Amino acid sequence: MSTELYIGAPVGFVADEVVDAEVVDRILETAADRPSKSSLPAVPDPASDHGDVERKRRREDVDLKHDRIREFLDRTNQDAVVLGKSDSVAWFTSGGELAQEYWSDNSSILLFINRDCRAVIADNVQSCRVFEEELAGLGFQLKERPWFDDPDRVVAELCHNKRYATDMGSEGCTQWRRALDPLRDLRRRLTPLERQRLRELGRTLSLAVEATCRNFDRGEREADVAGHLAHRLIREGVAPVDLRVVSDDRLNRYRQPTFKAEPILKRATITVTGRRHGICASVTRSVSFGPAEEDFRANHTLAAMVDATCIYFSRPEETVSEVFRRARRIYEKFNAPHEWTLDYQGVLIGYSPREALLTPDSTLKLEPNMAVCWNPSVGSARSEDTIVVDSRGFEVVTAAQQWPQVEVCVKGYLLPRPGILER
């Protein structure tokens, strides 16, 4: 494989206007860091007939997923599925915000789904909001209980003498007590609505991260910058489920660092995973105060080359192990044969930030509509975007917006990757 590298000039980059920080809030008023229209999910009118276009699209999406559950039940000789994890519930309800707490893995409701119906098991505290704000018009039935009653009793009644699969490992589950992976398989292929939502989320993430990189001051702490970015995301309805800001050379020592009180003096690498409508995307960008150091630039270039290679070969019917083989050849060719062993190289992403960790011996075949996030790192440098495998190749949903670009040539195809912003 021939891989060439071309360093391109910044694409469409416009410097921010200098403003008086005492007059204008630079976090709230930064140019170009917000979508042209509000991306916050609208609250439905409980008195309406739920005939709006967006509600119909969600209903169609839920119906499609119910069809997948029916096929799963037929294939596995089960009678029903019970879902109780927040990511599973968000998937089946087409983006319902139903976590027990903001960051919780557990849902505030349970879903009972068989071939003929989909029922919500909710307590009397949750049921009103659930059916008015989250699930209105989506074809769910309600099985309500007093908040002080054990929900497992309701599940036991519904599942009496039935074989059922669950994502919770319930004692009542017969054959599929540990059916988490088979159930996750049902959601790996994104629906058309999910692809559109992921595309919109990716653009929001890129704009927010890039604006944060352009506007923090030298000497600010990693935690300060993380706060700026979280502010930008939350106001757009995006939950920052993972946020990493690392200064200077810390990434070389700790490949998965959290933000600390360290001041940013030379450069920073910012990584974020955001979630909206239940679905997640990840992105990384690097910024340097002044020209980037030669070693860092060389490492970033190699990380971009590996990333471009992985993205290019993420095509339908390609196995993950084959993509790894090609990536390792790039590491070896540029005298960094062991770098891939020092950090995770990629994940399947979706309703969980890590639907599956991608490993060198994985036999998983990539399929159309799978979301993948490759994130190779070399020393203190990392390259990362979220893509969707497409029947025509791939789509980069977190593509750089107003950012310097590096063009990597893979098999004669120029694939742009985010460069280093020098301020």
C-alpha positions as a Markdown table, in Angstrom:
| # | Residue | x | y | z |
|---|---|---|---|---|
| 1 | Met | 0.0 | 0.0 | 0.0 |
| 2 | Ser | 1.3 | 3.4 | -0.9 |
| 3 | Thr | 0.6 | 6.1 | 1.5 |
| 4 | Glu | 1.7 | 9.7 | 0.9 |
| 5 | Leu | 1.2 | 12.7 | 3.1 |
| 6 | Tyr | 0.5 | 16.3 | 2.0 |
| 7 | Ile | 0.3 | 19.1 | 4.4 |
| 8 | Gly | -2.5 | 21.4 | 3.3 |
| 9 | Ala | -3.3 | 25.0 | 4.2 |
| 10 | Pro | -6.2 | 25.7 | 6.6 |
| 11 | Val | -9.4 | 25.1 | 4.8 |
| 12 | Gly | -12.0 | 27.9 | 5.3 |
| 13 | Phe | -10.3 | 29.1 | 8.5 |
| 14 | Val | -11.4 | 32.5 | 9.7 |
| 15 | Ala | -9.8 | 34.1 | 12.7 |
| 16 | Asp | -12.1 | 35.1 | 15.5 |
| 17 | Glu | -12.8 | 38.8 | 16.0 |
| 18 | Val | -11.0 | 40.1 | 19.1 |
| 19 | Val | -13.6 | 41.4 | 21.6 |
| 20 | Asp | -13.6 | 42.9 | 25.1 |
| 21 | Ala | -14.1 | 40.0 | 27.6 |
| 22 | Glu | -15.8 | 42.4 | 30.0 |
| 23 | Val | -18.4 | 43.4 | 27.5 |
| 24 | Val | -19.1 | 40.1 | 25.7 |
| 25 | Asp | -19.2 | 36.6 | 27.2 |
| 26 | Arg | -16.7 | 34.8 | 24.9 |
| 27 | Ile | -18.2 | 31.4 | 25.7 |
| 28 | Leu | -21.7 | 32.4 | 24.8 |
| 29 | Glu | -20.9 | 34.7 | 21.9 |
| 30 | Thr | -18.1 | 33.0 | 20.1 |
| 31 | Ala | -18.6 | 33.1 | 16.3 |
| 32 | Ala | -19.2 | 30.0 | 14.4 |
| 33 | Asp | -19.5 | 27.6 | 17.3 |
| 34 | Arg | -23.2 | 27.0 | 17.1 |
| 35 | Pro | -25.4 | 25.4 | 14.4 |
| 36 | Ser | -27.5 | 27.8 | 12.3 |
| 37 | Lys | -30.7 | 26.6 | 14.0 |
| 38 | Ser | -31.5 | 25.3 | 17.5 |
| 39 | Ser | -30.6 | 21.6 | 17.9 |
| 40 | Leu | -32.3 | 21.1 | 21.3 |
| 41 | Pro | -35.0 | 18.4 | 21.1 |
| 42 | Ala | -38.4 | 20.1 | 21.2 |
| 43 | Val | -40.9 | 19.3 | 23.9 |
| 44 | Pro | -44.1 | 17.8 | 22.4 |
| 45 | Asp | -47.6 | 19.3 | 23.2 |
| 46 | Pro | -49.4 | 16.6 | 25.2 |
| 47 | Ala | -52.7 | 17.9 | 23.9 |
| 48 | Ser | -51.8 | 17.5 | 20.2 |
| 49 | Asp | -52.6 | 14.5 | 18.0 |
| 50 | His | -48.9 | 13.8 | 17.5 |
| 51 | Gly | -49.2 | 14.1 | 13.8 |
| 52 | Asp | -46.1 | 16.3 | 13.3 |
| 53 | Val | -43.4 | 15.1 | 10.8 |
| 54 | Glu | -40.7 | 14.4 | 13.5 |
| 55 | Arg | -43.1 | 12.4 | 15.6 |
| 56 | Lys | -44.1 | 10.3 | 12.6 |
| 57 | Arg | -40.4 | 9.7 | 11.8 |
| 58 | Arg | -39.8 | 8.5 | 15.4 |
| 59 | Arg | -42.8 | 6.2 | 15.2 |
| 60 | Glu | -41.5 | 4.6 | 12.0 |
| 61 | Asp | -38.1 | 4.2 | 13.6 |
| 62 | Val | -39.6 | 2.5 | 16.7 |
| 63 | Asp | -41.7 | 0.2 | 14.3 |
| 64 | Leu | -38.5 | -0.7 | 12.5 |
| 65 | Lys | -36.8 | -1.7 | 15.7 |
| 66 | His | -39.8 | -3.7 | 16.8 |
| 67 | Asp | -39.4 | -5.7 | 13.6 |
| 68 | Arg | -35.8 | -6.4 | 14.6 |
| 69 | Ile | -37.0 | -7.6 | 18.0 |
| 70 | Arg | -39.6 | -9.9 | 16.3 |
| 71 | Glu | -36.9 | -11.4 | 14.1 |
| 72 | Phe | -34.7 | -11.9 | 17.1 |
| 73 | Leu | -37.5 | -13.7 | 19.0 |
| 74 | Asp | -38.1 | -16.0 | 16.1 |
| 75 | Arg | -34.5 | -16.7 | 15.6 |
| 76 | Thr | -33.8 | -17.5 | 19.3 |
| 77 | Asn | -37.1 | -19.1 | 20.2 |
| 78 | Gln | -37.9 | -16.5 | 22.8 |
| 79 | Asp | -41.3 | -15.0 | 23.8 |
| 80 | Ala | -40.3 | -11.5 | 24.8 |
| 81 | Val | -37.5 | -9.0 | 25.5 |
| 82 | Val | -37.1 | -6.9 | 28.7 |
| 83 | Leu | -34.9 | -3.8 | 28.4 |
| 84 | Gly | -33.8 | -1.8 | 31.5 |
| 85 | Lys | -30.4 | -0.2 | 30.6 |
| 86 | Ser | -30.6 | 3.4 | 29.6 |
| 87 | Asp | -28.8 | 2.9 | 26.3 |
| 88 | Ser | -31.0 | 0.0 | 25.3 |
| 89 | Val | -34.2 | 1.9 | 26.2 |
| 90 | Ala | -32.9 | 5.0 | 24.3 |
| 91 | Trp | -32.3 | 2.8 | 21.2 |
| 92 | Phe | -35.7 | 1.2 | 21.2 |
| 93 | Thr | -37.6 | 4.4 | 21.9 |
| 94 | Ser | -35.7 | 6.3 | 19.2 |
| 95 | Gly | -33.9 | 8.6 | 21.5 |
| 96 | Gly | -36.1 | 8.8 | 24.6 |
| 97 | Glu | -34.3 | 10.6 | 27.5 |
| 98 | Leu | -35.2 | 8.0 | 30.1 |
| 99 | Ala | -32.0 | 7.4 | 32.2 |
| 100 | Gln | -32.6 | 7.1 | 36.0 |
| 101 | Glu | -30.1 | 10.0 | 36.5 |
| 102 | Tyr | -28.3 | 12.1 | 34.0 |
| 103 | Trp | -25.3 | 9.8 | 33.9 |
| 104 | Ser | -27.0 | 6.6 | 34.9 |
| 105 | Asp | -26.6 | 3.2 | 33.1 |
| 106 | Asn | -30.0 | 2.3 | 34.4 |
| 107 | Ser | -33.3 | 3.5 | 32.9 |
| 108 | Ser | -36.1 | 5.0 | 34.9 |
| 109 | Ile | -38.5 | 2.6 | 33.2 |
| 110 | Leu | -38.5 | -0.9 | 31.9 |
| 111 | Leu | -39.7 | -2.0 | 28.5 |
| 112 | Phe | -41.5 | -5.3 | 27.8 |
| 113 | Ile | -41.6 | -6.2 | 24.1 |
| 114 | Asn | -43.1 | -9.2 | 22.5 |
| 115 | Arg | -44.3 | -9.9 | 19.0 |
| 116 | Asp | -47.6 | -8.1 | 19.4 |
| 117 | Cys | -47.0 | -5.2 | 21.8 |
| 118 | Arg | -44.5 | -2.9 | 23.5 |
| 119 | Ala | -45.3 | -2.0 | 27.0 |
| 120 | Val | -43.7 | 0.5 | 29.4 |
| 121 | Ile | -43.3 | -0.5 | 33.1 |
| 122 | Ala | -43.2 | 2.8 | 35.0 |
| 123 | Asp | -44.0 | 4.0 | 38.5 |
| 124 | Asn | -46.6 | 6.6 | 39.1 |
| 125 | Val | -43.9 | 9.3 | 39.5 |
| 126 | Gln | -42.4 | 8.8 | 36.0 |
| 127 | Ser | -45.4 | 7.7 | 33.9 |
| 128 | Cys | -46.9 | 11.1 | 33.2 |
| 129 | Arg | -43.7 | 12.7 | 31.9 |
| 130 | Val | -42.7 | 9.6 | 30.0 |
| 131 | Phe | -45.9 | 9.5 | 28.0 |
| 132 | Glu | -46.3 | 13.2 | 27.5 |
| 133 | Glu | -42.7 | 14.3 | 26.8 |
| 134 | Glu | -40.8 | 11.2 | 25.7 |
| 135 | Leu | -43.1 | 8.5 | 24.2 |
| 136 | Ala | -46.2 | 10.4 | 23.1 |
| 137 | Gly | -47.7 | 8.9 | 19.9 |
| 138 | Leu | -45.1 | 6.1 | 19.6 |
| 139 | Gly | -47.4 | 3.1 | 20.2 |
| 140 | Phe | -46.5 | 2.1 | 23.7 |
| 141 | Gln | -48.8 | 0.7 | 26.3 |
| 142 | Leu | -48.5 | 1.6 | 30.0 |
| 143 | Lys | -48.1 | -0.9 | 32.9 |
| 144 | Glu | -48.0 | 1.5 | 35.9 |
| 145 | Arg | -47.1 | 0.6 | 39.4 |
| 146 | Pro | -46.9 | 2.6 | 42.7 |
| 147 | Trp | -43.4 | 3.9 | 43.2 |
| 148 | Phe | -42.9 | 1.8 | 46.3 |
| 149 | Asp | -43.7 | -1.5 | 44.6 |
| 150 | Asp | -40.9 | -3.7 | 43.3 |
| 151 | Pro | -40.7 | -3.5 | 39.5 |
| 152 | Asp | -39.4 | -7.1 | 39.4 |
| 153 | Arg | -42.8 | -8.3 | 40.5 |
| 154 | Val | -44.4 | -6.7 | 37.4 |
| 155 | Val | -41.8 | -8.2 | 35.2 |
| 156 | Ala | -42.4 | -11.6 | 36.8 |
| 157 | Glu | -46.1 | -11.3 | 36.1 |
| 158 | Leu | -45.6 | -10.4 | 32.5 |
| 159 | Cys | -43.0 | -13.0 | 31.9 |
| 160 | His | -44.7 | -15.9 | 33.8 |
| 161 | Asn | -44.0 | -19.2 | 32.0 |
| 162 | Lys | -42.4 | -17.3 | 29.1 |
| 163 | Arg | -38.8 | -17.4 | 27.7 |
| 164 | Tyr | -37.4 | -14.0 | 27.5 |
| 165 | Ala | -34.1 | -12.2 | 26.9 |
| 166 | Thr | -32.9 | -9.2 | 28.9 |
| 167 | Asp | -30.0 | -6.7 | 29.1 |
| 168 | Met | -30.1 | -6.8 | 32.9 |
| 169 | Gly | -29.2 | -10.4 | 33.8 |
| 170 | Ser | -32.5 | -10.9 | 35.6 |
| 171 | Glu | -33.0 | -14.1 | 37.7 |
| 172 | Gly | -36.3 | -14.7 | 35.8 |
| 173 | Cys | -34.5 | -15.0 | 32.5 |
| 174 | Thr | -34.2 | -18.6 | 31.2 |
| 175 | Gln | -31.8 | -19.2 | 28.4 |
| 176 | Trp | -30.7 | -15.7 | 27.5 |
| 177 | Arg | -29.8 | -14.5 | 31.0 |
| 178 | Arg | -26.6 | -13.0 | 29.4 |
| 179 | Ala | -28.2 | -11.8 | 26.2 |
| 180 | Leu | -26.5 | -8.4 | 26.3 |
| 181 | Asp | -24.3 | -9.0 | 23.2 |
| 182 | Pro | -27.1 | -10.5 | 21.0 |
| 183 | Leu | -29.4 | -7.6 | 21.9 |
| 184 | Arg | -26.6 | -5.1 | 21.2 |
| 185 | Asp | -26.2 | -6.7 | 17.8 |
| 186 | Leu | -29.7 | -5.5 | 16.9 |
| 187 | Arg | -28.7 | -1.9 | 17.2 |
| 188 | Arg | -25.3 | -1.9 | 15.4 |
| 189 | Arg | -26.8 | -1.0 | 12.1 |
| 190 | Leu | -28.1 | 2.5 | 12.2 |
| 191 | Thr | -31.6 | 3.4 | 10.8 |
| 192 | Pro | -32.0 | 6.3 | 8.4 |
| 193 | Leu | -33.2 | 8.6 | 11.3 |
| 194 | Glu | -30.3 | 7.6 | 13.4 |
| 195 | Arg | -27.8 | 8.4 | 10.6 |
| 196 | Gln | -29.3 | 11.8 | 10.2 |
| 197 | Arg | -29.2 | 12.4 | 14.0 |
| 198 | Leu | -25.6 | 11.2 | 14.1 |
| 199 | Arg | -24.7 | 13.6 | 11.2 |
| 200 | Glu | -26.2 | 16.5 | 13.1 |
| 201 | Leu | -24.6 | 15.6 | 16.3 |
| 202 | Gly | -21.2 | 15.2 | 14.6 |
| 203 | Arg | -21.3 | 18.7 | 13.2 |
| 204 | Thr | -22.4 | 20.1 | 16.6 |
| 205 | Leu | -19.5 | 18.4 | 18.3 |
| 206 | Ser | -16.9 | 19.5 | 15.8 |
| 207 | Leu | -18.1 | 23.2 | 16.0 |
| 208 | Ala | -18.0 | 23.1 | 19.8 |
| 209 | Val | -14.6 | 21.5 | 20.1 |
| 210 | Glu | -13.0 | 23.7 | 17.4 |
| 211 | Ala | -14.4 | 26.9 | 18.9 |
| 212 | Thr | -13.1 | 25.9 | 22.3 |
| 213 | Cys | -9.6 | 25.3 | 20.9 |
| 214 | Arg | -9.7 | 28.7 | 19.2 |
| 215 | Asn | -10.8 | 30.7 | 22.3 |
| 216 | Phe | -9.2 | 29.5 | 25.6 |
| 217 | Asp | -6.2 | 31.4 | 26.9 |
| 218 | Arg | -2.6 | 30.2 | 27.5 |
| 219 | Gly | -2.2 | 29.2 | 31.1 |
| 220 | Glu | -5.8 | 28.2 | 31.7 |
| 221 | Arg | -6.2 | 24.8 | 33.4 |
| 222 | Glu | -7.3 | 21.7 | 31.7 |
| 223 | Ala | -10.4 | 21.7 | 33.9 |
| 224 | Asp | -11.2 | 25.3 | 32.9 |
| 225 | Val | -11.2 | 24.3 | 29.2 |
| 226 | Ala | -13.3 | 21.2 | 29.9 |
| 227 | Gly | -15.8 | 23.5 | 31.5 |
| 228 | His | -15.9 | 25.8 | 28.4 |
| 229 | Leu | -16.6 | 22.8 | 26.2 |
| 230 | Ala | -19.2 | 21.2 | 28.4 |
| 231 | His | -21.0 | 24.6 | 28.5 |
| 232 | Arg | -21.1 | 24.7 | 24.7 |
| 233 | Leu | -22.4 | 21.2 | 24.4 |
| 234 | Ile | -25.0 | 21.2 | 27.1 |
| 235 | Arg | -26.7 | 24.4 | 25.7 |
| 236 | Glu | -27.1 | 22.4 | 22.4 |
| 237 | Gly | -28.7 | 19.5 | 24.2 |
| 238 | Val | -25.6 | 17.4 | 24.0 |
| 239 | Ala | -24.5 | 15.4 | 27.1 |
| 240 | Pro | -20.7 | 15.3 | 27.4 |
| 241 | Val | -20.5 | 11.6 | 28.4 |
| 242 | Asp | -16.7 | 11.6 | 28.1 |
| 243 | Leu | -14.5 | 14.7 | 28.1 |
| 244 | Arg | -10.7 | 14.7 | 28.1 |
| 245 | Val | -8.5 | 17.8 | 28.0 |
| 246 | Val | -4.7 | 17.1 | 28.2 |
| 247 | Ser | -2.0 | 19.6 | 28.2 |
| 248 | Asp | 1.5 | 19.6 | 26.7 |
| 249 | Asp | 3.1 | 16.1 | 27.0 |
| 250 | Arg | 0.7 | 14.3 | 29.4 |
| 251 | Leu | -0.8 | 12.3 | 26.6 |
| 252 | Asn | 2.5 | 10.6 | 26.0 |
| 253 | Arg | 2.6 | 9.3 | 29.5 |
| 254 | Tyr | -1.1 | 8.6 | 30.0 |
| 255 | Arg | -3.0 | 7.7 | 26.8 |
| 256 | Gln | -6.4 | 8.0 | 28.4 |
| 257 | Pro | -6.0 | 10.9 | 30.8 |
| 258 | Thr | -8.8 | 12.9 | 32.6 |
| 259 | Phe | -8.7 | 16.7 | 32.9 |
| 260 | Lys | -6.8 | 18.0 | 35.9 |
| 261 | Ala | -5.6 | 21.4 | 37.3 |
| 262 | Glu | -2.6 | 21.4 | 35.0 |
| 263 | Pro | -2.1 | 24.7 | 33.2 |
| 264 | Ile | -1.9 | 24.6 | 29.4 |
| 265 | Leu | 1.3 | 26.3 | 28.3 |
| 266 | Lys | 2.3 | 24.9 | 25.0 |
| 267 | Arg | -0.5 | 22.9 | 23.5 |
| 268 | Ala | -3.6 | 20.9 | 24.2 |
| 269 | Thr | -5.4 | 17.8 | 22.8 |
| 270 | Ile | -9.2 | 17.8 | 23.4 |
| 271 | Thr | -11.3 | 14.6 | 23.1 |
| 272 | Val | -15.0 | 14.5 | 23.7 |
| 273 | Thr | -17.8 | 11.9 | 23.3 |
| 274 | Gly | -21.2 | 13.6 | 23.1 |
| 275 | Arg | -24.7 | 12.1 | 23.3 |
| 276 | Arg | -28.0 | 13.5 | 21.9 |
| 277 | His | -31.2 | 11.6 | 21.2 |
| 278 | Gly | -29.4 | 8.7 | 23.0 |
| 279 | Ile | -26.8 | 8.3 | 20.3 |
| 280 | Cys | -23.0 | 9.1 | 20.7 |
| 281 | Ala | -20.2 | 10.4 | 18.6 |
| 282 | Ser | -16.5 | 11.2 | 19.4 |
| 283 | Val | -14.0 | 13.7 | 18.1 |
| 284 | Thr | -10.4 | 14.8 | 18.9 |
| 285 | Arg | -8.7 | 18.1 | 18.0 |
| 286 | Ser | -5.2 | 19.5 | 18.9 |
| 287 | Val | -4.2 | 23.1 | 19.3 |
| 288 | Ser | -0.7 | 24.7 | 19.8 |
| 289 | Phe | 0.3 | 28.1 | 21.1 |
| 290 | Gly | 2.8 | 29.1 | 18.4 |
| 291 | Pro | 4.4 | 26.7 | 15.9 |
| 292 | Ala | 4.0 | 23.1 | 16.9 |
| 293 | Glu | 7.2 | 21.4 | 18.1 |
| 294 | Glu | 8.8 | 19.1 | 15.4 |
| 295 | Asp | 8.4 | 15.9 | 17.4 |
| 296 | Phe | 4.7 | 16.6 | 18.1 |
| 297 | Arg | 4.1 | 17.5 | 14.5 |
| 298 | Ala | 5.8 | 14.3 | 13.3 |
| 299 | Asn | 3.7 | 12.2 | 15.7 |
| 300 | His | 0.5 | 13.9 | 14.7 |
| 301 | Thr | 1.3 | 13.3 | 11.1 |
| 302 | Leu | 1.8 | 9.5 | 11.7 |
| 303 | Ala | -1.4 | 9.3 | 13.8 |
| 304 | Ala | -3.3 | 11.0 | 10.9 |
| 305 | Met | -1.8 | 8.5 | 8.4 |
| 306 | Val | -2.9 | 5.6 | 10.5 |
| 307 | Asp | -6.3 | 7.1 | 11.1 |
| 308 | Ala | -6.8 | 7.8 | 7.3 |
| 309 | Thr | -5.8 | 4.2 | 6.6 |
| 310 | Cys | -8.3 | 2.8 | 9.0 |
| 311 | Ile | -11.1 | 5.1 | 7.7 |
| 312 | Tyr | -10.3 | 4.3 | 4.1 |
| 313 | Phe | -10.5 | 0.5 | 4.6 |
| 314 | Ser | -13.6 | 0.6 | 6.8 |
| 315 | Arg | -15.8 | -0.7 | 4.1 |
| 316 | Pro | -18.7 | -3.2 | 3.9 |
| 317 | Glu | -17.5 | -6.8 | 4.3 |
| 318 | Glu | -14.1 | -5.8 | 5.5 |
| 319 | Thr | -13.0 | -7.6 | 8.7 |
| 320 | Val | -11.7 | -5.5 | 11.6 |
| 321 | Ser | -8.5 | -7.7 | 11.8 |
| 322 | Glu | -7.7 | -6.8 | 8.1 |
| 323 | Val | -8.1 | -3.1 | 8.9 |
| 324 | Phe | -5.7 | -3.6 | 11.9 |
| 325 | Arg | -3.2 | -5.4 | 9.6 |
| 326 | Arg | -3.1 | -2.4 | 7.3 |
| 327 | Ala | -2.8 | 0.1 | 10.2 |
| 328 | Arg | 0.1 | -1.9 | 11.8 |
| 329 | Arg | 2.0 | -1.7 | 8.5 |
| 330 | Ile | 1.9 | 2.1 | 8.6 |
| 331 | Tyr | 3.1 | 2.0 | 12.2 |
| 332 | Glu | 6.0 | -0.3 | 11.2 |
| 333 | Lys | 6.8 | 1.6 | 8.0 |
| 334 | Phe | 7.5 | 4.8 | 10.1 |
| 335 | Asn | 9.5 | 3.1 | 12.9 |
| 336 | Ala | 6.8 | 3.0 | 15.5 |
| 337 | Pro | 5.9 | -0.7 | 15.5 |
| 338 | His | 4.7 | -0.9 | 19.1 |
| 339 | Glu | 2.7 | 2.3 | 19.4 |
| 340 | Trp | -0.6 | 0.5 | 18.6 |
| 341 | Thr | -0.1 | -1.6 | 21.8 |
| 342 | Leu | -0.1 | 1.4 | 24.1 |
| 343 | Asp | -3.6 | 2.6 | 23.5 |
| 344 | Tyr | -7.1 | 1.5 | 22.3 |
| 345 | Gln | -7.2 | 1.9 | 18.5 |
| 346 | Gly | -11.0 | 2.0 | 17.9 |
| 347 | Val | -14.5 | 1.2 | 18.9 |
| 348 | Leu | -17.9 | 0.6 | 17.4 |
| 349 | Ile | -20.0 | 3.5 | 18.7 |
| 350 | Gly | -23.7 | 4.1 | 18.9 |
| 351 | Tyr | -26.1 | 4.2 | 21.9 |
| 352 | Ser | -23.1 | 3.4 | 24.1 |
| 353 | Pro | -19.7 | 5.2 | 23.7 |
| 354 | Arg | -18.2 | 1.7 | 23.3 |
| 355 | Glu | -20.6 | -0.8 | 21.7 |
| 356 | Ala | -17.6 | -3.0 | 21.1 |
| 357 | Leu | -13.8 | -2.6 | 21.4 |
| 358 | Leu | -12.0 | -3.3 | 18.1 |
| 359 | Thr | -9.1 | -5.6 | 18.6 |
| 360 | Pro | -6.4 | -7.0 | 16.2 |
| 361 | Asp | -7.9 | -10.5 | 16.1 |
| 362 | Ser | -11.5 | -9.5 | 15.7 |
| 363 | Thr | -13.4 | -11.5 | 13.1 |
| 364 | Leu | -16.2 | -8.9 | 13.1 |
| 365 | Lys | -17.2 | -7.9 | 9.5 |
| 366 | Leu | -18.0 | -4.2 | 9.0 |
| 367 | Glu | -21.5 | -3.6 | 7.6 |
| 368 | Pro | -23.3 | -0.7 | 6.0 |
| 369 | Asn | -24.7 | 1.7 | 8.6 |
| 370 | Met | -22.3 | 0.7 | 11.4 |
| 371 | Ala | -20.7 | 3.7 | 13.3 |
| 372 | Val | -17.0 | 3.4 | 13.9 |
| 373 | Cys | -14.5 | 5.6 | 15.7 |
| 374 | Trp | -10.8 | 5.0 | 15.1 |
| 375 | Asn | -8.5 | 6.8 | 17.5 |
| 376 | Pro | -4.8 | 6.0 | 17.0 |
| 377 | Ser | -2.3 | 7.8 | 19.1 |
| 378 | Val | 1.4 | 8.3 | 18.7 |
| 379 | Gly | 3.3 | 9.8 | 21.6 |
| 380 | Ser | 1.4 | 13.0 | 22.6 |
| 381 | Ala | -0.7 | 13.1 | 19.4 |
| 382 | Arg | -4.0 | 11.6 | 18.6 |
| 383 | Ser | -6.3 | 11.6 | 15.5 |
| 384 | Glu | -10.0 | 10.7 | 15.8 |
| 385 | Asp | -13.3 | 11.2 | 14.1 |
| 386 | Thr | -16.5 | 9.3 | 14.0 |
| 387 | Ile | -17.5 | 7.6 | 10.7 |
| 388 | Val | -20.4 | 5.6 | 9.4 |
| 389 | Val | -19.6 | 2.6 | 7.1 |
| 390 | Asp | -21.7 | 3.2 | 3.9 |
| 391 | Ser | -22.6 | 1.0 | 1.0 |
| 392 | Arg | -20.5 | 3.4 | -1.1 |
| 393 | Gly | -17.6 | 3.5 | 1.4 |
| 394 | Phe | -17.7 | 5.7 | 4.5 |
| 395 | Glu | -19.1 | 9.0 | 5.8 |
| 396 | Val | -17.1 | 11.2 | 8.2 |
| 397 | Val | -19.8 | 12.6 | 10.5 |
| 398 | Thr | -17.5 | 14.7 | 12.6 |
| 399 | Ala | -15.6 | 16.3 | 9.7 |
| 400 | Ala | -13.5 | 19.3 | 10.5 |
| 401 | Gln | -15.4 | 22.6 | 9.9 |
| 402 | Gln | -13.1 | 25.6 | 10.2 |
| 403 | Trp | -9.8 | 23.9 | 10.8 |
| 404 | Pro | -6.4 | 23.3 | 9.3 |
| 405 | Gln | -6.4 | 20.0 | 7.3 |
| 406 | Val | -3.8 | 17.4 | 6.5 |
| 407 | Glu | -4.4 | 15.4 | 3.3 |
| 408 | Val | -3.3 | 11.8 | 3.4 |
| 409 | Cys | -3.1 | 9.8 | 0.1 |
| 410 | Val | -4.3 | 6.2 | 0.5 |
| 411 | Lys | -4.4 | 4.1 | -2.6 |
| 412 | Gly | -4.5 | 7.2 | -4.7 |
| 413 | Tyr | -7.4 | 8.7 | -2.8 |
| 414 | Leu | -6.8 | 12.0 | -0.9 |
| 415 | Leu | -8.4 | 11.8 | 2.5 |
| 416 | Pro | -8.4 | 15.0 | 4.6 |
| 417 | Arg | -7.6 | 14.7 | 8.3 |
| 418 | Pro | -7.7 | 17.4 | 11.0 |
| 419 | Gly | -4.3 | 19.1 | 11.4 |
| 420 | Ile | -2.9 | 21.1 | 14.3 |
| 421 | Leu | -4.4 | 24.6 | 14.9 |
| 422 | Glu | -1.5 | 27.0 | 15.6 |
| 423 | Arg | -2.5 | 30.1 | 17.5 |
